[in-house]
Amino acid sequence: MIVMSTYMSASVSAPEGIEVNYHPERPMSFGDGVVPAGVDVRFTGTTAYLSLSIEDARALAEQLPQILMLHDAAERVAAEKAVA
């Protein structure tokens, strides 16, 4: 068995914003499988998108408040330094 780790990096500029959509589980358009439920994040004005499993979407939702608090704190410190 071959075991590989994967790394991917992408830089996408989406000045028009993002569009987030849920898609429920559905049958595959070919074969006998199903496409699991998930969340698609599309970068408006580009062909780029991010598809998340429900588990990954939940993990992201749990971590975003902390990330945003860190950002807000960094912005406050930068503003205070600029005034001083």
Secondary structure, 3 states (H helix, E strand, C coil): CCCCCCCCCCCCCCCCCEEEEEECCEECCCCCCEECCEEEEEECCCCCEEEEEHHHHHHHHHHHHHHHHHHHHHHHHHHHHHHC
